[in-house]
Amino acid sequence: MSYSLSQTDKKAKSDIMRKKLHFFIFFLCLLIATIFSVLSCGNRKTPTGGPIDLVKPVLLFTEPLIYEQIEKNEIAIAFSKPMDKISVMNGIVVSPQNINKKMIWKKNVLHITFTEKLTRDRNVYVTLTKTIRCERNNNLEDNIYLIFRNGTLQQHVVNGIVTAEDLVYSNKEIRMSLLDSDSLLVYNKIVNDKFYKYEYLNPGKYSIISYIDHNNNNRYDFGNDPFGTANFEIPTIENINITLAVVDTVKPNITNISSPANNQIIVSFNKDLAYQPIIFIVNDSTKVETKILHSEWVKRDLYLITTELDSTSYKIQISDITDLKRNNTATITKHFISHGTFDRTPLKLIDIYPKNGSVINNTQPILFLTFNKIIFSQDIKLFLNEIESNSYLDISTIDKAGFSFKYNILGKLKDFNTYQLVLAAETRDSVGNTLDEGKIVQFIVTH
């Protein structure tokens, strides 16, 4: 028997097949998506971003320990993090530097192997400067100094005070480098006060180079940064002080010449003088030498008291001009004009010691006087008397002329007595100007 499908049955059968196909395709797509999702999760990379690594590397340990014996000619230095190898090579100092060595990394540990025999009973110094950084660019907190020994530990010390000549630099940190006899670096030091100390030194000759980084540019600038050096030998020297000063090569020169009165000349220089130079003055017209009665320099000014000057031109020749940095100018010749003005400036007392009403604990005190101009000692009228006995005591000075005078008492003062120092109004300068009034000072001695 045979049957034939109707058109309706054929259509129904076709719909069922189409639905099965769609379900199969959907299932297949879902399966593929699931597989890719699983594979993606298994190979996911670390996400970008996250907190920045700001942790500084630190020294974990050394082998051997510091101050201990170096075994098998090797030193091992372990860090807390993977280090930037180039910064370590540039920032490490191993002394003695002239010993052959090689450096090998094993993870975070640096192995320094000496390829030649170390000298017996000598220390080896390793400096890790704070320029050394890890792979995340974090530097060491500070310089690290490591000392090891080969044989007996050497414990020689040199210390002292390092100060700047100019007080403007007094609160600046001082950078110091210790060099050996071959001028090779042993190790650096930064001093934040005036005291320094180098310890555990080997016997031998050394030098210290010190400077203040005034510009904060991590280098020494000639002519701008205060600088100083010291040479010494261990164990002969154990204490040495260092003074820092800006290197100065400028020679002293005259900046001005004036003649405020017909017996006075003031010569000003560009720098403070170390001592009084040689002076020669001559009248340009008559060629007659002008006599200098007294000369005195105060820092960069040279004061001259002369015989009377005419209203004319003069030539002044100054030789052997030396400043405080020992820069020397052989000779300078200048011309100036004296206007012949008579000095009518009143003489004034600027300072006196002892002070009025003071109590001093010295039976032979030094008496001091300071005036506003140069005068001569023979023109000073000064007296010292004991009030209780109304007796006068002998006093003397070795200062012949100047702004200031120091007087010694010939004999001893008595305890608990009152004394009177009298500067008479008749005290005068070289042309007769006197004090407006005298000065009386009373003081008591308790010894």
KEDRENBA-595119 format. One record per residue: residue in one letter; x negated, y, z of N, C-alpha, C in turn. Coordinates in steps of 0.05 Angstrom, whole numbers, plus 5000, padded with zeros to 4 digits. Each point is the difference from the previous one (the first is absolute). Example, Ala and Ser with C-alpha at 12.3 -4.5 7.8 and 13.67 -1.06 7.14 Angstrom:
BEGIN
a473648865156501850245000498250245000/s500750214986498450245001501550225014/
***
This chain:
BEGIN
m498249775000501850235000498250245000/s500750194986498350244998501650245009/y498550195013501350255009498550234989/s501250224996498750254992500650225020/l498050175007500450225019501550224987/s501650115016501550244989498250245002/q500950214988498450255000499750105029/t502149965015499950105028498049855016/d499949734996498049845016497250074992/k499650044974497250074991499150265012/k501750205002499350265012499449975029/a501549845015499649965028497349875005/k499449804983497449865004497750194994/s500250174981497950204993499550195023/d502250095013499750195023498549875023/i500649745004498649875023497049984994/m499249934976497249984992498650275003/r501350214992498850275002499550085029/k501949945018499750075028497749845013/k499749754992497849845010497350114991/l499950094975497550124990499350265015/h502050175005499550255014499049945029/f501249805013499249935027497149905001/f499349834979497349904998498050224996/i500650204983498250224995499750175025/f502250055015499950155024498349865022/f500449735002498449855019497150004994/l499449984973497250004991498650275007/c501550224995498950275005499550035030/l501949915016499750025029497649845010/l499649764989497749845007497450134993/i499850124976497550144992499550245018/a502150155007499650235017499049925028/t501149785010499249905026497049925000/i499249864979497249924997498150245000/f500750204984498350254999499950145027/s502250005013500150145027498249865019/v500149735000498249855018497150054994/l499349994974497250044992499150285007/s501850194997499250285006499550045029/c501649885017499650025029497449875008/g499249794988497649865007497550144992/n500150194981497750144990500250305005/r501650095019500350285005497450135010/k499350244989497650145008500650175024/t497850075015500350185022501150274991/p502050105012501250264991498050235004/t500150194983498250235001501050195023/g498250195008500850195021499249895027/g501550085021499349915027498250205014/p499449965026498450195016497150014989/i498850245001497250044992498249905022/d497849874992498149895019498150235009/l500350085025498450225011498249905023/v499849745003498449885022497150014992/k498350125017497250024995498649735006/p498049934985498549765005498350035025/v499649785014498350015024497949774998/l497950035016498049795002501049785019/l500249754990501049785016497849885017/f497749944988497849885015497550014983/t497749965013497549974986498749745009/e498349904983498549765007497150054991/p498150045019500449975029501450245012/l500649995026501150235014497950225001/i500950255004498150225001498049965022/y497550094995497749975017498949725002/e501349814986499149725002498149934977/q498849765002498049904981501249934973/i498750094979500849934972499049724994/e501949824994499349734993500149954970/k498149844991499949934971500050244982/n498950225009499750254984502750104989/e502149965015502750074990501650145021/i501550214990502050145017502749984986/a502149935015502749994989501750215013/i501550154983501850215010502849954990/a501949965018502749934992501950245004/f501750064980501950215001502849895003/s501850165008502849925005501649984975/k499150114978501550014975498149964976/p501149934977498349994976498950274994/m497450024995498750264997499450064971/d499950274995499150094974497049964998/k499149824983497249915000498150234993/i500950174981498250224991499650205023/s502150075014499850195022498249895022/v500049745005498349885020497150024991/m499449944975497350014990498950285002/n501750204995499150285001499950115028/g501649885019500250125026498549855022/i498649794993498549855021497050084998/v498850025024497150065001498749785018/v498149864989498649805015497150095002/s499050025025497350095005498549795017/p497549954992498350124980501149964972/q499950224984501249984973498149874980/n497449995007498149894980499749705002/i501849875015500049705001501949904979/n499149814984501749884979502349845013/k502350034988502449875011502149974978/k501949835005502349974982502549995016/m502250094988502650015014502149844984/i501349825015502049824987502650015016/w502250014986502650005014501249725000/k501249935023501649755003502650095013/k502050044983502550125009499550275012/n500750045026499750265013497350035015/v498249814996497550005015497750064981/l498450215008497650074985497649875012/h498649854984497549865009497650154989/i498350105018497550134993497749805005/t498749924979497849815002497450134993/f498150005018497350114995498349794986/t499050084976498549814984497050005006/e499250165019497249995009500050005030/k497749935012499849965028500250275015/l501750015021500350245016497650035019/t499350255006497850055018500849925028/r498249885014500549905027500350235020/d501749975020500550205021500750274988/r501949994982501050254988503049984998/n501350235003503050014997500750054971/v502449904993501250054973502550165005/y500450214984502350185004501849984976/v502649985005502050004978502050225007/t500450184981501950225004502349964979/l502449995010502449994983501350285001/t499750154979501050275000503050004995/k501350225008502950014998501050064971/t498150004981500850014972500849724990/i499449795015500849734993503049975003/r501349874980502949985001500949724992/c502549935006501149754992501250024972/e501149784990501149994973502450184998/r501350085022502350185000499150295005/n497450054997498950275002500250135028/n500049835021499950105027497149985010/n499050235010497250015008499649915029/l497649935007499349955028500650255016/e500849965025500650235018497650175004/d497749885004497550165005497649834992/n497750135001497549854995499649785021/i499049774992499549785018497049944999/y498749995024497149955002499649725012/l498549844986499449735009497049965003/i499249885022497149965005499649715006/f498149874986499349725004496949995005/r499149775009497149985006498849754987/n497550034995498449774992497749975020/g500549855021498149985022500950185023/t498250145013500650175023501650244991/l502150065014501650244994498550255008/q499650184981498650265005502050205011/q499350135023501950175013499050285005/h498250094982499050285002502250204993/v499950235013502050214998498750264994/v501350164983499350294997502650155003/n499950225016502450165003499250295003/g502050185002499450285002502550174995/i499550254996502150204995499750114972/v502150004985500050124973502050235000/t499050244993501650245001499650174975/a502050164994499950184977498950275010/e498350124983498850255007502150225002/d502049994982502250195000502449885015/l501050155019502249905017502649954985/v500250114975502449964984500449714993/y497849845001500249724994500149825024/s500350125024499749855025502149775004/n502350034988502149805004500349814976/k498150004982500149834976498649735006/e501049794987498749745003497450004985/i498049855010497350004989499549724989/r499150004975499449754986497049955001/m499349765010497249945005499349744986/s497650004988498949764987497349935011/l499749755009497449915010498649854978/l497650094993498449894978497549865012/d499149784987497649875009497550134988/s497749875004497550114990499850014970/d501749854986500150004971502250194989/s501150165019502250194993502549854991/l500349755009502449854994502050015024/l502550014993502150045021500149755019/v499950065026500549795020503050005006/y501050225010502950035001500850295006/n502550064993501150275003501550025026/k500450265007501550055025501550264997/i502350025012501550255001500350085030/v499150255006499950095028502150235002/n501849985019502050205004499450195023/d497849955014499150195020496950024996/k498750145018497250064995498149785008/f501049785011498249795009500149774980/y497649894994499849774982498249795012/k500449754991498349785010499949794979/y497549914994499649764983498849785018/e501349775000499249795018499049764984/y498749815013499149754989498250044975/l498150185003498250074978497549825000/n499149924977497549864997497750205004/p497749915009497650185001499350104972/g499150244998499250114974500550304998/k499450114977500550284995502750054987/y501350215009502750064991500350304994/s502150074986500850284996503050015002/i501050225010502950055002500750244982/i501949964982501050224984502850065009/s500550255007502750085011501050244985/y502750014996501250234988502950025009/i501250234996502850055005501450054973/d502049844995501450024974502050235002/h499050244997501650245004502350024980/n499649904976502150024979501949755000/n499449815017501549755002500349864972/n497749994986500049874974498349745000/n499449915024498649745003497250004987/r498750234999497350014991498650255011/y497349994999498450235010499750204977/d500750255006499750224980497750185009/f497950004985497650155006500750305001/g499150135021500550295002502750075011/n501649805006502750055011500549855026/d499149765002500449835023497650015019/p500450035026497849995020498649724998/f497450015002498449764994497749995020/g499149765008497749985017498849724998/t497449975006498649754999498349965025/a499349765005498249945022498549744994/n497450005005498349764996499049905027/f500049745004499049895025499149714996/e498749905021499149724999500949865025/i501049764996500849825023497749815005/p499249965025501250105025498850255011/t498350154984498750235011501950225009/i502050064983502050215005502749875006/e501350095022502649905007502150225002/n499150254999501950225001499150224981/i501850104984499450214981502550164994/n499850265001502250184995499850114971/i502350054988500150084972501750254998/t499050204985501550244995500850014970/l502550064995501050014972500250294992/a499150064976500250274989500449994970/v501350204990500450024971497350064987/v499249854981497550044986500150274986/d498150175006500050284991497350054986/t500150064974497550074985500050294991/v501950165009500150284992497950155016/k498350154987497950155013501150275012/p498950095022500950255012499450244981/n501850195001499750234983501250255015/i499150234993501050255012502650084987/t502050055016502650094990500550305003/n498650125020500550295004497750125017/i499450254994498150155016501350275006/s500150075026501250265008498150135020/s500350275001498550155019501950195015/p501349895022502150165014498950245014/a497450015005498750235013497250034989/n498750235007497450054988497749855014/n500749815017498049835012501049715001/q502049944984501249735000500449894972/i499549754997500549854975501349745007/i502149934986501349745003499949864974/v498749765000499949834976501749765005/s502049964982501849775002499349794979/f500249755008499449774983502549844995/n499949824981502249834993500349765019/k497949965017500049775018498650075026/d500649845021498650045025497149934997/l498350155014497149954998499049825022/a497949854995498949835020498050155018/y498650194989498150165015499650264985/q498650185013499750274989497950004978/p500750114977498150014977498050235003/i498250024981497950215000501150234984/i499850255011501350234988497950224995/f500250134977498350224993501750214986/i499850265011501650224989498150234992/v500550114976498350224991501850214987/n499250265004501450224987499450004970/d502150004983499549994971498550244990/s500450235013498850254990497150035010/t499749975026497350055011498349755001/k501249774997498649745001498949955028/v501050145020499249965028501749785013/e498649835014501549785014501650115023/t502449905003501750075023499549805022/k499550105024499449835023502649885011/i500049755005502249865013499549985030/l501650145016499650005029501149745013/h502249904989501149755010501849884978/s500049744999501849854981501249775015/e502549954993501549785013502149894981/w500249744998502049884983502249875017/v502450044992502449885012501549854978/k499749744999501249834980499050094972/r501750134984499250084973499450294997/d499850155022499450294999497350055013/l498550164987497350085010500150305007/y499550065026500250285009497150105004/l499550244989497350125002500250285012/i498350055020499650275011497350104990/t500150234986497650094987499350295009/t497750094991499450295003502050154982/e500150265003502150164987499849964969/l502449964988500249974971500950264987/d498750064978500850244985502549944982/s501250214990502349964981498949954973/t499149764996498849934974500249694996/s498849914978500049714993497749865013/y500649755009498049835012500049734987/k497649875001499849734990499649825025/i501549795001499749805022499349734988/q497949885010499249744991500149815023/i501649784997500449805021499049734990/s498349875015498749754992500649785021/d499849754990500449765016502850015013/i502050014984502850015009501049715000/t500649905024500849715003502649995015/d501949844989502549965013500049765018/l502249935012500249795020499649724987/k500449984974499649754986497249984987/r498350185008497250014991499750074970/n502150124988499750114973498450265003/n498050034983498250235003499850164975/t500250265003499550194978497350145007/a498249984981497350105005499950305005/t501150164982499950295003502450134985/i501250205013502050164987499350295003/t500150164978499450285001502550164991/k500850195016502450164995499350305005/h501750174988499850295005502650095013/f499750195019502450125013499550295005/i502150155006499850285005500850065028/s498350145015500750095026501150284998/h502350045014501350264998499250195023/g498249905017498950175021501950095021/t502149855005502150075020498949945028/f500450205018499149965027501949825015/d499049825017501749815014501350145024/r502650034999501550125023501949805012/t499849744994501749795011499449975030/p502150025017499549975029498949725007/l498349995019499149745010502149895019/k500649744997502049875016499049735011/l500849955025499449745012502249804992/i499249794987502049804991500549785021/d497949925014500349785020497850035021/i500749905024498150005022500449755018/y497949895010500249785019498050045023/p500949955025502549905009502350194997/k502549905001502450164999500550135027/n501450224999500650145025501949835017/g499249975026501649855019499549704999/s498149914985499549714997498449895023/v500249745004498449855020498349814985/i497450015004498149834985498549825020/n499449764992498749815018497049964992/n498750214993497249994991498650235012/t497849955013498450215013498150144980/q499849904976498450134979501650004974/p502250135000501750014975498650164978/i500749944976499150154976502150224995/l499050244996501850234995500050054970/f502450064989500350034971501450274994/l499050134979501250254989500349974970/t502250094989500450014971501150274992/f498850134979500850264991501149994971/n501250214991501150014973498050074979/k497550065007497950064981497349925011/i498150004983497249935009498950235016/i499049945023498650205017497449875010/f498350175012497549915010500149975031/s498649805010500249945029499150235017/q498150174990499050225017502250225003/d502049984983502250205002502449905016/i499749775013502249895017499350075029/k502050125013499750075028501849815017/l498749785010501449795014498749965027/f501849985021499049975027501649795015/l498649865018501449805017499250055029/n502150045017499550045028501749835018/e499049955024501549855020501450195018/i502749975001501650205014499550005030/e499749765012499649985029497550155009/s497849984985497650145008499450254984/n501650054979499750234982497150004988/s499049754995497449984988500249914971/y498150104984500149934971498149764994/l500949844982498449774992498850044972/d497749884996498650034974501349814980/i500550104976501049834978498350064975/s499949814982498450044976501249854976/t499350094976501049874976497649974980/i500149794985498049964979501050104973/d502550084999501250104975499250294996/k498650064979499150274995502250174987/a501649884983502150154986502149804990/g502450104994502149834990502850085008/f501949834994502750055009500449905029/s498649785006500449875026497449985015/f500250005027497649995017500649815023/k497949865008500149815022498050085021/y500950045025498350095021499749785021/n497549975010499449825022499650155025/i500849885022499650135027497449895011/l498350195008497449925012500349965030/g500649755007500649935028502749875001/k500949935025502549865004502050185014/l502549974993502150145014500849845025/k501250145019500749885025502949904999/d500449775013502749885002501950195015/f502550024990502250145012499550315001/n498150094985499550294998501450114974/t500650255001501250144977498050174986/y500049984973498150144984501450184980/q498650204992501250204981498150044977/l501149954975498450044976501050264987/v498250194996500750264990498750054973/l501750064980499050094974500650294997/a497950175000500450295001501050104973/a501550225002501050134975497750114983/e497750045011497750104985498849804980/t500949755002499149804980500750104972/r498049994982500350134974499049824977/d500850074976499049854976497550144990/s499049924977497450104990500150294992/v502450114996500150294992501350175021/g500549895024500950165022503049985007/n501649844985502849975008500249845026/t501450115019500249875027502749875004/l500349865022502549895008501950225008/d502649974996501950205009500150005030/e499649775012500049985029498449765009/g499050005024498549785010501849765008/k498849795007501449755008498949905026/i501849945019499249885026501449735004/v498449805006501149735004499149905027/q501949905016499349885026500649704999/f498349855013500449715002498849895025/i501049765008499149885025498549734993/v498049945016498449764995500849805022/t500849754992500349785019498649764988/h498149905013498449784990500049765018/
***
